[in-house]
Amino acid sequence: MFQNVQTAPPDSILGLNEAFRNDPNSEKINLSVGVFKDANGVTPVLDCVKEAEARLVKDEKTKSYLPIDGRPKYCRLVRELMLGADHEIIAASRGVTVQTPGGTGALRVSADFLAKNLPGRRIWLSQPTWPNHPNIFAAAGIETVGYPYFDKATNGLAFDQMLETLEKAPAGDVVLLHGCCHNPSGIDPTLEQWKAIAELVQRRQLLPLVDFAYQGFGDGLCEDGAGLAALAQPGQELLVCSSFSKNFGLYNERVGALTAVGADATAATAVLSQLKNVIRSNYSNPPTHGGAVVETILSDAALRSQWEAELTAMRDRINGVRTLLVETMKKVGVDRDFSFIADQKGMFSFSGLNPVQVDQLRSEFAIYIVGSGRINVAGISESNVEKLCSAIKAVL
């Protein structure tokens, strides 16, 4: 039966990572996969995570299943981290959270929930967006459509075109918004722009789905929640997909959450029952370890303080590398203005390189970049930045 099965193309990002691993060049550079790296090119385990894990191993008494929706305390702490413990949504008990296997798991649970409970609704995705977004929603049978986001002419946000397009979205459609550190462009709306987006969403009766995978990697934990806060108005419904891969460094533990906010507590409880139904027929219940690590850190004052300090150090490194990259471009004589890179947020940036130049970087210099020209700036260090900039100069 399998003789007629066709070979699927490799994932556009993870496939590059595999090619990088197989490249024998000792000076190869990987700027494709979205993982944080320190100055030595290592994706570290945070010290607060090691301490939390040590406590968990010492105190663990069972490996029994978690509830379908995960660890209750973890779910509460996720809501409080996103919104603040005194937010109206929490006080009104109109937000419910389920623990998921990573942010991708949260997105897929949300897709299945929408397909089953709000059939026929389309989801609007920014152009560009994370390449896996359309795959996830298409797999659930949801039609995807795009709205303008990146302005190539200015290397900025195509804000007016974005609003103009979303004004045409039918009531009841879903709009996926990147909460901060937009992947892949690194361009975020300003606070005033977020307020305008929130006003449009509420007026047009659209359902916002916020992909919130990088809280703390932009300007800070509270600052990065400004967009979500603008959307989370009294009576507004929304879905939020969280990930702790980046800000806790828990990539392979697959730690995420899906938070659903209803107009009131009764609606939220009904949504939770449907989310649990979706999860039961998928992975049944989430793994415990990663969620337990996050729960341990967020519920302990000393560990939380240590985590926030380590998160600040990661954010400072990313912002420092952005400045270093722009300065080194000038130093080696690149005849193009790359100053916009220093203004972007998070790990990702559109470099402006075209697919031909990206291929040349890989074939001639062993520098791996996604075909769209997106780079992970966290893969840049003082030891490789001059080689990178000289190679970019050559392909330009």
C-alpha positions, -999 to 999 in steps of 0.1 A, spaced: 0 0 0 29 24 7 45 20 -28 27 50 -42 34 73 -12 53 103 -24 83 117 -5 74 149 13 96 179 9 118 187 39 106 214 63 119 248 51 136 255 84 143 222 101 155 208 68 181 235 67 192 226 102 198 190 91 218 202 61 239 224 84 247 194 107 259 174 77 281 203 63 318 194 70 329 231 69 344 240 103 335 276 99 298 271 90 272 295 105 236 286 112 212 315 112 181 294 104 165 276 133 149 299 160 169 290 191 187 313 214 225 309 214 250 324 238 283 341 227 299 306 224 271 294 200 255 272 227 218 270 236 222 269 273 202 254 301 193 283 325 206 281 360 171 286 374 159 257 353 187 234 367 178 244 402 141 237 396 148 204 380 170 194 410 141 201 434 117 182 412 139 151 410 144 151 447 107 156 456 89 137 428 67 109 440 47 97 410 47 95 372 9 93 370 -11 110 343 -18 147 345 -54 159 340 -64 165 304 -59 203 308 -26 199 326 -13 212 359 -38 236 375 -13 258 392 8 260 361 -23 272 341 -31 299 367 5 311 367 5 313 329 -25 336 329 -10 358 356 24 360 337 6 371 305 -20 395 320 -10 403 356 -25 388 387 -50 416 391 -63 417 355 -101 420 350 -101 387 330 -87 369 360 -109 386 385 -140 378 364 -129 341 359 -135 345 322 -101 331 312 -93 294 311 -60 277 303 -49 243 291 -13 231 292 0 220 258 31 204 242 47 237 232 33 267 214 28 246 183 6 222 203 -14 252 215 -19 264 180 -31 230 168 -55 226 197 -69 261 189 -72 251 152 -91 219 161 -113 238 185 -122 265 159 -128 239 132 -153 220 154 -170 248 172 -168 277 147 -170 260 114 -166 280 82 -146 308 98 -114 318 80 -82 328 98 -62 358 87 -24 355 88 2 383 85 22 384 53 48 371 61 42 348 91 58 318 107 59 292 79 42 266 101 11 287 108 -7 280 75 3 243 77 -13 240 112 -46 256 103 -48 239 69 -43 205 85 -74 213 107 -94 222 76 -95 260 82 -91 283 52 -62 308 56 -61 343 40 -34 370 43 -32 406 54 -3 430 46 23 433 74 59 439 61 67 469 40 97 460 19 102 497 8 107 509 44 117 477 62 88 486 85 52 478 93 26 482 65 2 495 91 -23 514 69 -26 485 45 -30 460 73 -59 479 88 -75 485 54 -74 448 46 -87 437 81 -116 461 77 -129 438 50 -128 407 72 -163 393 78 -175 393 114 -167 361 131 -134 355 113 -102 349 132 -71 372 131 -38 357 141 -15 384 157 20 380 169 20 393 205 56 406 203 89 399 184 71 392 151 84 360 135 99 364 109 102 402 105 111 414 140 87 443 135 61 450 161 33 476 162 36 505 185 13 508 215 -9 533 197 -10 509 167 -20 481 190 -48 502 203 -60 508 168 -59 471 160 -78 463 192 -105 489 183 -109 474 148 -111 438 161 -138 447 186 -157 469 162 -156 443 133 -164 415 158 -133 395 149 -118 369 171 -81 376 179 -57 346 182 -24 358 197 7 338 192 27 348 223 59 328 219 86 354 229 74 373 260 105 390 275 126 388 244 116 422 231 116 450 257 107 432 289 80 409 304 55 436 310 64 457 280 60 428 256 25 423 269 13 457 258 -3 444 226 -21 416 245 -33 441 271 -47 463 244 -67 434 230 -79 421 264 -107 446 270 -138 438 290 -162 416 271 -137 408 243 -132 372 235 -97 359 224 -74 330 223 -37 331 233 -10 305 225 19 307 248 54 291 245 82 287 271 107 274 246 125 307 243 121 326 275 128 296 297 151 278 272 129 247 274 129 239 237 129 201 238 106 199 268 77 212 247 61 235 272 32 257 261 -4 267 269 -36 278 253 -57 304 271 -92 311 260 -110 342 272 -148 342 270 -172 371 274 -181 358 309 -172 329 332 -200 307 319 -188 309 283 -152 303 294 -162 271 312 -180 258 281 -149 266 260 -127 247 284 -149 216 281 -145 217 243 -107 222 246 -105 192 268 -125 172 243 -101 182 215 -71 173 236 -85 139 246 -87 128 210 -52 141 202 -25 136 228 -49 128 258 -29 148 284 3 168 285 38 158 297 45 170 332 82 178 335 86 211 315 54 225 330 65 216 365 98 234 359 80 266 348 55 263 378 84 258 402 102 289 390 72 312 388 59 302 422 92 308 441 103 344 446 141 337 445 139 314 414 116 339 396 141 367 403 169 346 390 149 337 359 141 374 352 178 382 354 188 354 330 160 365 307 173 400 307 208 387 299 194 368 269 175 399 257 205 421 262 227 398 241 202 398 212 199 435 212 237 439 215 242 415 185 218 436 164 239 467 170 271 447 164 258 434 131 249 469 118 282 483 129 302 455 113 283 458 80 296 494 79 331 483 89 335 458 61 321 483 35 287 468 28 270 493 4 235 491 18 218 505 49 211 478 74 203 501 103 167 489 105 180 456 120 189 474 152 154 487 156 137 453 154 126 431 183 134 395 192 155 369 176 145 374 140 151 399 112 144 401 75 179 407 60 166 418 26 186 391 10 169 374 -19 168 336 -25 197 336 -50 219 354 -25 208 330 3 217 300 -19 251 316 -26 258 322 10 251 285 17 270 271 -13 301 293 -11 304 304 25 285 276 45 262 303 60 226 289 64 197 313 62 160 307 54 151 313 18 130 343 26 161 360 39 151 357 76 180 354 100 182 344 136 204 371 150 211 350 181 233 328 159 257 357 154 287 363 177 318 383 179 337 354 165 317 350 133 301 384 126 330 396 104 329 365 83 292 368 79 293 405 69 321 399 45 301 371 29 270 393 27 291 420 10 303 394 -15 268 382 -25 254 417 -27 
